[in-house]
Amino acid sequence: MPGALQGMIGRLKSLLAARPDQRGEAGGEAELRRSVAALLFMAAQMDDRIDATERAVIADAVAARFALPADEAAALLAEAEREAQDATHFQRFTAEIKQAYDDAERLRVMEMLWQVVCADGVVHDREANLMRRIAGLLYVTDKDSGLARQRALASADAARTRT
């Protein structure tokens, strides 16, 4: 019996240690999408409000990154916003993203976050602090995060001049 118990414990450990993207769609990719979207909402609410421009940037970023049908994207955004409002910290989201994504994908998440933060053209101190903390937790270098910020600011400026 001890051998069977050890085998069961070993299988349980390997299941728990599996990367989220290896656990299947329900447990992996859907949670990962929700974590990314929740971080976007947390970044948007750092200046104590989420305006229509930030909502549009979040919706566009999620649609572009995950290529979801409109109804699935809307459901994801609603659920992620609720999670962001209820969350007391963002480390759970960053831990999942760090574990599941490679360097390039984590940098893409940082770019999405910077797009949200820069949507109103002003980076508040609390937003900048959040971005430094998230970059560290995602193992994105300061240099790469800074370049992502510059691209997001340029994109936000271009979008404002078109309107």
Secondary structure as GFF3:
##gff-version 3
##sequence-region A 1 163
A	DSSP	alpha_helix	2	17	.	.	.	ID=ss1
A	DSSP	three_ten_helix	20	22	.	.	.	ID=ss2
A	DSSP	pi_helix	25	29	.	.	.	ID=ss3
A	DSSP	alpha_helix	30	44	.	.	.	ID=ss4
A	DSSP	three_ten_helix	45	47	.	.	.	ID=ss5
A	DSSP	alpha_helix	52	66	.	.	.	ID=ss6
A	DSSP	alpha_helix	70	86	.	.	.	ID=ss7
A	DSSP	alpha_helix	91	100	.	.	.	ID=ss8
A	DSSP	alpha_helix	103	117	.	.	.	ID=ss9
A	DSSP	alpha_helix	125	138	.	.	.	ID=ss10
A	DSSP	alpha_helix	142	162	.	.	.	ID=ss11
###
